[in-house]
């Protein structure tokens, strides 16, 4: 009997000690809510144009979204397209990415990043890759580029790398030396400065004068020859050739090279590519996503938008259009055709 009482007393003591120890344990600090100042939402932009332009314009967007939603955002420009994808997958609950079609397809394949909207530029929800050369160069067709020095933007760029690679493969063209320039602006500069024989970058159709038929696929992508010498930057800091406004990547270097159209011509463009995306991390909370998308749609109707992602020197988005994953099957097929993976970017 005594031993039973002793065991009972010892068990009670152990239980009491356990309760006391548990009470003395520091309580686990709850994780800060996503979108709070302690846990801001990361807004990621690929470094396709000058990083300082993205950072300044991105802050305007972040401030507008904060005002509309009460959520906190922090803007980031990772060092490469691949780094942007990796960041979205590493932080699946709190990242928003403004990423091109190739980046989206690879990120979706890697960790389930989900597309929500795509860019609209002057009524187009597609864009093209273009191959540019110096205007006085002898190159007249893609075949002439075999063995020549190629300046590409970034290995994660849809229009600056992946789609041109597919075009070269289809035409049995093997470029000679390949040089990563770092962005669309830099690719155009490389041709302008004679550092490469040809380069690849994004193409958006020129805006033609009111009353003239709008540009359509199959039309000459370049400015008419009789207007080339008239190309200049106007008082509103826009690049015009006569009454034609230039909107392709050449216009991005108009400040430092106002004669860029006189020096750089378009050799060819690709088939249409679905526009770059607004995508969310695979575990991004649905309620926050809906709130942010609604705020972005409202933001797209403001003048501040034109100082942010709508700025032609930023990404030049003039609006947003709902996007589906299936729209990027063309990009997937191209990725498969050239055997491109995230691990192979830049090889």
N, C-alpha and C positions, 0 to 999 in steps of 0.2 A: 504493500500500500504506500509505504513511504517513497519507494522508488517511482511509483506512478505519479504521486504528488510532486516529486522533484522534477520529473520530466515535464509535467504540466506547467510548473513554475518557469522552467527553463524555456519552454516554448513561448510562454507569454512574454518573457524578457526579450527573446529574439524578435518577436513580432513588434514589441514596443521600440526596440532599437531600429528595426527596419523602417518603422513609421517616422521616427525621429530623423533618421538619415535622409529619407526621402524629402521630408519637410525642409531640411537644410540644403538640399541640392538647389543650385541656381536654376530658375525656370528658363526653359528654352525661349530665346527671343524669336517672336514670329517674323517670318520673312516680310519685308516691306511690300506693300501692294505695288503691282506693276503700274507704272505711270506716276508714282509718287516721286517727290524730290529725291528720296533715298534709293529709288529703283526706277530711274527714267527709262523711257522707251528709246531704243537706239534707231535712228534714221540713217540708213547707209546709202551712200551714193558711190557708183563706180567712178574711177578717175579718168573719165573719157575726155574731159576738158580741163582747163586750169583749175587746180585745187582751191585757190583762193576765191575764185568766182563761185564755185560750188559751196564753199564754207559760208561765204557772205549771204548768198541766196538761200542756202539751207537754213540759216538762222532766221531769216525773214519768215520762212515757212513754219519753222518750229515755234516761233513766237505767236504766229497767227493760230496755229493748232492749239497751243496752250491757252490762248484767250478764248477759243471756241469750246474747248472740252474740259479745261481745268487740269489736263494731264501735263506731265513734264516730259520733254523730248530733248535728246542730245544728238547733234549731227556729227557724223563721222564719214571720212573719205579714206577707206582702207588703201593700202599701197598698190593693190592690183585687183583685177576682176576676181581672180581665184580667192584672194584674201577676203573679199566681200562675201562670196559664197560660203567660205569656211566659217566666217563670223555668224552668218545667219543660222547655220547648222549647229554651231557651238552654243548659241543663245536662242533656242527655239521658241521661247515664250515671250520675248520682248523686242524682236527685231522687225523692222520694216525695211525693205530693199527696193530702191529704184534701179532695177537691173535689166540688161538687154535680154533678148530671147534666148541666146546661148547660155547666159548665166542662169536664167530661170530654169531651162531644161536640165542643166547639170545639177542645180540645187534641188530641183524637184526629185530627180533620180537619186541624189545622195541622201536626202533626209526628209523629203516631202514638203518642201517650201511650196506655198500655194499662191497662185496668181489671182489678183482681184480685178485690176484695171490695167489698161494699156494706154499709151500716149496717143493723142491726136495732134497732128501738126497741120495747120491750115486745111482742115477737112480730111486729111489722110490718116488712116489708122494703120497704114503700112509704110515702109520706107525701103530703101535699096542700098546695096553696096556699090561703090563706084571705084573704078581704076583710073588714076590720073597720071599724066606724064607732063613733061615740059611742053609748052605749046609748039616750040620749034623742033621738037625731037622727031626722029624718023619713024617712030612706032605708030602703026595705023590699025593693027588688030592685036588681039590677045596673043596670037601665035608669035608675034614679033618680040614678046617678052620672055621667051624661052631663054633661060640662062642669065637673065638680067637681074640687077640688084633691086630687091623688093623692100620697101619700108612699110611695115604694118603697125597697127596701133598697139594692141595688146592681145595676147593669145586667148583672152576670154571675151574678146569683142566679136559680136555676130557679123557686123558689116565690115569691120576693119581687119578680120582675120579668117573666121571660119567659113563664111559664104564664099569669099574669094578663093580659099583653098579648094572648095568643092568645084568652083568654076575652072580652076587650073587643072584639077584632076580630070574633069570631063573633057577638057581641050587637050589633054596630054602635054601640059606645060609644066616644066620644072624650073621654078625661079632659081637664080644663082644664089648669091649671098642674101640672107634675110636679116633685116635689122628691125628690132623692136623699138619704135620711136617713143612710146609712152602715152599716146593719145591721138585723137583725130587732128587736132591743131598741129601737133608735131609732125604727123605724117605728111600733111600738106606742105609744111615748112621744108621738110626734107627734099621734096621734089622742087619746090621753089628755089632752094639753095643749091640744087644740083648734087645733093649728098646721096641720092638714090636714083635709079632709073625710072622707077614707078612706085606708086603708093596706093594703098586702099583705105577708104574712109566712108562715112555715111553720105548718102545722096538724098536730098529732099528736092522735089520739083521746084523750078523757078516760078515766081508769081508773075503772070503776064498782065499787060495793061487791061484795064476794065474795058469790056466790049469785045476783046479777043477771046477765042476759044481757050479754055483752060488746058494746061499741059496734060497729056494722057500717056499711059504706057505705050511705047512704040514710037513716040516722038523723039527727036534728037534731044538728049539730056542737057546738052551744053547751050550756051547763049548763042543766038544767031551770029554768024561771022561778021555781018555788017555792023553789029553793035559792040563788038569786042573793044574797040578803041574808046568807046564812050564809058566804059566801066569805071566807076569812081564812088567814093563814099560821100553821101550827101550830108546836109546839115543836121539831119536826124540820126546820123551815125549808122546808116543802112547802106548796103552795097547794091547800087543800081547800075544797069547797063542800058542806057536809054530809059525806057519805062519798065524794063524787066528787072525784078528784084531777085538777087542771088540768095538762095537759102541752103545750099549744100555746104559741106565742111570748109570750102574755100572762104566763105564769108566770115568764118570765125577768126581769120588772121588779117582781116581788112585794116585794122588799126596800124599794124606794123608793116603790112604789105598791101597797100591800096590797089596796086597793079597786079594782084594775084591772078585775076581772070586773064589778064594779058599774058601772064607767064605760065599758067597751069591750065591744061585742058582736060576734059573728060574723054577717056578712050572708050569706056564701056560701062554699063551698069548691069546689075544682077537681076534675077527674078525678084518679085516683091517679097519682103520679109515682114512678119507681124511686128508691130512697133514694140519698143521696150516697155517694161512692165512696172507696175506697182505690186509688189508681192509681200507676203507676210510669212514670218516664221511658222513652222508646222504646228506649234502648240500655242499660237497667239490667241488670247481669249476672244471669243466670238463677240461679246458685248462691246469690248473696247474697239475691236476691228470695225464694227458697224458705226460706232460713234466717230472714229477717225475718218472713215471713208466719207461720211456725211459732211464732216467739217472740211475735208479736202475738196469736195465738190462745190461747196460754198466758196471756198478760198479761190477756186479756179475762175470765179466770176468777178474777182476783185482786181484792182490795179496793182496791188502788192504781188499778185501772181506773176505779173510781167516783170517784176524786179527779182523774182525767185526762179523757179523751174521753167517759167514761161519766157525768161530772157533768152534771146537767141544765142548769147554767149555761154549760157548754162546749158540746158537740154532742149530749149525751144519748144516745150509742150504748149500748145494753145488750148488744150482741153484734155478730158479723160473719157474713155469709153470702156464699158464692162468687157472683161476678157474671160475666156474659158481656157482650160488646159488643152483642149483639143485643137485650138487655133495654132498651137506651137508644134503640132505634129510635123509640119514642114521642116522646122528646125531640127527636130529629133531625127528625121530621115537624113538630113544633111550631116548631122553629127555621126550617125551610123556609117554613112557613105565614106567619110574621111577618117573614121576610126578614132574620133576625138574623145578623150576622157579628161576629167579634172586633173588627174595625175600627169597627163601628157601635155597640159597647157604649157606652152613655151618651149617644148622640146624641138 
